[in-house]
Amino acid sequence: MKVRDLCLIIDELAPPALAYPWDKAGLHTGDPDADVTRVLVALTVAPETVAAAKRRKAQMIVAHHPLIWDPLVSLRRDAPHAALCLALAEADIACYSAHTNLDVAPGGVSHCLGETLGLQEMQPLLRVEQASQVKLVTFVPPQHVDALRAAVCEAGAGTIGGYTHCTFSTSGIGTFRPSEASRPFSGRKGRLNEEPELRFETVVPAWRLPHVLEALFRVHPYEEPACDIVPLENGIPGIGLGMRGTLPSGLPLGEFASHVVARLDCGHARVIGDAKRKVKQVAVIGGSGGGELHRVPPDVEAVVTGDVKYHEGLEAQHRGLAVIDAGHEATERPVIPMLAQHLRTRATGVRVYEYLEPPLFEVRTK
């Protein structure tokens, strides 16, 4: 397979359009047309990651965290990050990142974290703009509706949960007066025409709308197809930041924190809240979720995340929200086996290795 093939396989799982606008996800180094027979999946690209890729003779690294975040101003070997990028280039190792798109995609980072902790009945915690939907409405001659439906649905429209090709049509009469410069599909120029039409409507993920409109204009018989694009309040199911679920049986916060530490093998966790308080409604935000605590619904009793700042924790405490800060790396690490398995299933003939880097911070008791 080629590097670009592997990128497309990852995009199936976490479409790039789901990334936040400020993100730097994507292919950072490498030739898209280079062959790949071995790939290393990791959380972060560090010198140890590159060394592990070289040991396994991997031609590509698939990471969660982007390799290049801020623009490089030089390529000096005495600058650590520039030296890392040079090492990848010299080893001819491609590097691809699925970052915030993997955070919000169905089955992504927080879903894997929730599964690891044993949460049940999981659903997205916080709505994100990337999950917005629109209703697309157009008007088409009855004999062309089947071709239109096939084209727009193949481009990404008309999906509701487990159902595809979901559309609705009603009949009516359209009117139009073509100018002398026009090329009408039907009717006569210079006069008001009446034609039977179908009002055709379907739902479209907002991020897929350009593709769907391209498909619509490609097959629509009219010279100037009329379209209505209506924003919808209901988002795309399964897409969101973080997950919420229930513990099979409630646990005191202190016991649940010990469970989190054991399941994530993170050595320790910072806990905000009464250790004896029983919690059952739990949310998880893999990675850096401290800045989102103020958005957590009031019926959630505890949140597992990382990188909680002092004032963020203080506000959560005042709200009565228990918080378990298990660290950025530990709360994202469960996604690596899932990402690797996705590649093993879809990337025929490619050997996939997992690299779980050691924790950045060492736990000391004295």
N, C-alpha and C positions, 0 to 999 in steps of 0.2 A: 504494500500500500504506500501511497504518497503522504507527505506531511499534510497536504490539503485534505486528503481523505480522512485522516485522524481528526483534523479540526472540525470537519462537517459532522463526524460521529459525535463529538462532544457537543456541538451545537444542537444536535437533536435533543440532548438531555437538558441543556441550558442555553436556549437561544440567545445570541448576543444582544438582541434588541431588548431583552429583559434587564440588562445591566443599567445601573444608574448613569445619567449623562456624564458625571464627573469621573467615571471609572476608566481604568486603563486595561481592560480585559482584551484578549486576542493573542495573535501570534507576534511575539517580540523579537525572536531571532530565528534564523534558519531559512532555507529555501523551500517554498511551498511544493515544489516539484521533486524534492529529494525523496528517495526511498526510505521506508521505515520498516524494520523487522523487529525492533525492540524499543519499548517505551517505558519510562520510569514515571510513576505517579507520586507526587509529593505535595505537601502543604505549601512549602516555601522554597524558593530557589536560593540556596546558600552554597558556599564553597563545598560543604560536606555533601550536598545534594549532587553537585556536579561530579564530585569524586565517585559517588555511588553510581551515577550514570555511566561514568567511564569504566568502572569495574564490570558493569553488566553489558558493556558495549552497546548502550542504548543510543539511538540517533535522535531521540526526542524526549523532552521532559514535559509532562502535563502537570501544571501546578494550580493551586487555588489562588495564591497571592500573585499579583503581577510582578514580573521581573523588573520592569522599568516603570517607575511612578512619576518622579520628577524628571524633566529633560536633562540628559547628560550634557555637561558643558565641556567635557574633555574625555579622552580615553587614555588616561595615565595609569600606569601599573601601580603607582604608589597611592592611588585613590581606590579604596576597597571595592566599591560598587562597580566602578569602571573596569577594574581588574577582573571582576566576576563576569561581566559581559564579554570581555576579551577572551576569557577562558572558554566560554561557550562558543564563541565564534571560531576560535582556533581548533576546538574539538569538533566543529561542524555539528553541534547539537542544537536542534530546533527547540524552542521553548514557547509553550502556549499556556495562557491563563484563562480559566473560567472563574470569575470572581463574584461580583454582586449578582450576576445573572444566575450563578449556582446558588447564591444565598436565597433568592426569591422563587426559583423554579420549583415545580412540584417534585417532591422526593429529594430536595436539595440538602443543604448543610444542616438546617435546623431540624428537618424531618429525620435525618440520620441520627442527630443528637437525641431527639425524643425517643426514637426506637431503642437506642442504646440504654437509655434510662428507664425503659419499660412503660412509657406513656401509652395510653390507649385513647381511641376515638379522637385522633389528632385532626386539627384543622388549622389553617393559617391564622396567625395572631393579629398582624397589623396589615392594613391595606396599603398597597403601593401604587403609584401612578402607572407603573408598567402593566398593571392588571386591568386597566381601563378598557371598556368595550364601547363600541358605537353600533347604532343600527344604520345599515345602508339600505336606502330605498332608491329604486329606479323604475323606469317604465319601458316596457318592451312589447313588441308584437307577440301574440300568443304562440305563433309557430317557432319563435326563437327562445322561448323561456327555458327549454331543456338544455340547450347549449350554454346559455348564460349561467344557469344553475351549476352545471358541471364545471365551468371555468372558474367561477368565483369560489366555489367550495374547494376545488383542488388547490386554490391559492391561499386558503386558510380561513374562509368565511364559513358560517353555518354550523359551528361546533358548539354543542351545549352538553357538558358533562361527557357521557359515553356515547352521545349521538352525533352523527355528522350529517351534512346536507340538510340542515334544518332551515327551511325557508317558508315563506307564506306569500300567496298571490291572490289578488282580487281583481275582478274585471271592471273596466270603465271605458270612457271615451276621452281620448286626447285630442286637443286642437292645436293647430300650428299654421302659420302663414310663411312659406319659404320665400326668401328674397331671390332676385334674379341671379345673384352670385352663388346661391347655395346649391347643394347636390342632395336633394331629399331622397330618402329611401322609398317613400311613397308620397302620393298627393301631387298637386299641381302648384307650380310656382305662381306667386302673386295673388293667390286666393286663400281664403280660410278653409282648411281641410279638417275633417273629423275622421278619426281612425280608432278602431277598437284596440285597446291595449290592456296589458296586465300590470298592475302595481306589484312589483316584486320587492320583497324585503327580507333581510337576514341580519344576523349579528356578526360582528367582526371584531377581533382583538385590535385595539387601536394601533399597536405596533405592526400589525399585518396589513393595515389599511392601504399603504402604497402598493403592495403586491396585488391586493384584491382589485383595486381600481385599475391597475395596469391590465389585469386579466379581463375586467369588465369592458374596458375601452377596446380591447383587442377583438372581442367577439360580438360586441353590440352592433346591430345593423345600422343604427342611426349615425348620421354625421356629427350630431351634437347631442349625445345622451344626457338626459337630465338626471341628476343624483341629489338626494338628500342625505346628509350625514348627521345623525342625531346622537349626541352624547348620552350614555346610559349610566345610571347610578350603580347597577349591579356589576361587580367586577368579574373577572375570569376565575372560576372556582379552582382552588389549589395553588394559586399564585399569591404570595404575600411574604412579608418579613417575619421570621420567627414562626413557631408553632405553639399551639396550646392543646392540652389533653388532660386526662385524668390518670391518677395513680390507681391501680386496681383496688387498693385499700389505703386509706389515708395513713400517713406516717407523721410522727412528730418531726418538726423541722430539723432538729439535731440528727435524728436517725436518717432522714432523707439526705442531709448533707453528707453523712458518712457513706451512704449508698452512691451518691454522685462521685465522690472521691474514688471509691472502689471501682465503679464501672468505667470511669474515665482514666483511671490509673494516673492521677495528677498529683498525688502526694499530699495535697492540702487544698482547702477552699476557704475563702473569706465569707462569713455568714452575717447577714443583717436580719434580726428578728428574734423572737422568743423561741429558744430551742425546744420547749415543751409544746409549742403550739402545733396542732395537727393540721397538715396541709394535704389537699387532694386535687384541687384545681391548679395545675402547674403549667407554666409557659417556659419555653426555651428560645434563646436567641444566640445562635452560634457566633463566636467571635466577639466583636466589640459592640455590646448591646446596652451599655450604661446610658447612652444618650437617648434611648428609646423607652426607658422605664416610665417616663411621665405619660406615655401613650397607652400603657397596658390597661385593659379594662378592669374595673373595680372588682369583678367577681373572681379574678385570678388571685390566688393566695400566695404563690411563690414563683419566682423567676430564676432560671439558671442561665447564666451568661458569663461574659468576661469583660475586663477593662472597665470596671465600675469606679468612677471618680467619687471623691468624698461627698461633694454636695449632691451628686446624683443619688448616692446611697442615703444621704440624710433626708432628701425629699421623699424617697420611697418609704423610709421608716415612718415619716410623718403621715403618710397615706395608709400605713398598715400593711404595706406590701413587703413580704419576706424576699430576700435576695441571696442567692448563692453565687458568688463570683469564683468560678473554677478556672479562670484564665482563658485568654484568647486562643492559644494553641490547643489546649485540651478540649475545648468545646467545639472546635472545628475538625479535629482529627478524625471523628467517626465518618466523615464524608469520603475519606481516601479509599477505604475498601469498596465502597459503593461505586465510586468513579472508576476504579480499576476493573471491577466486575463488568461495568457497562462496556468498557473497551474490550475486555476479553470476549464478551458476547458478540460484539458488532465488528471488531477489527480482525477479520480472518487472516490467519498466518502471522499475526504479530504477537510476540511474547510481551506480557505486561508484568512489570515488577512494581511493588509498593515500597516506598521509603518513608518510614515514620521517624522523623528526626527526634533526638532527645529533647526533653524540655529545656527551654531557654533559661529558666530560673531554677536554681537549686534550693531545695527546702532544707533549712537548718533549724534545729531546735535549741541550740545553745550558741 
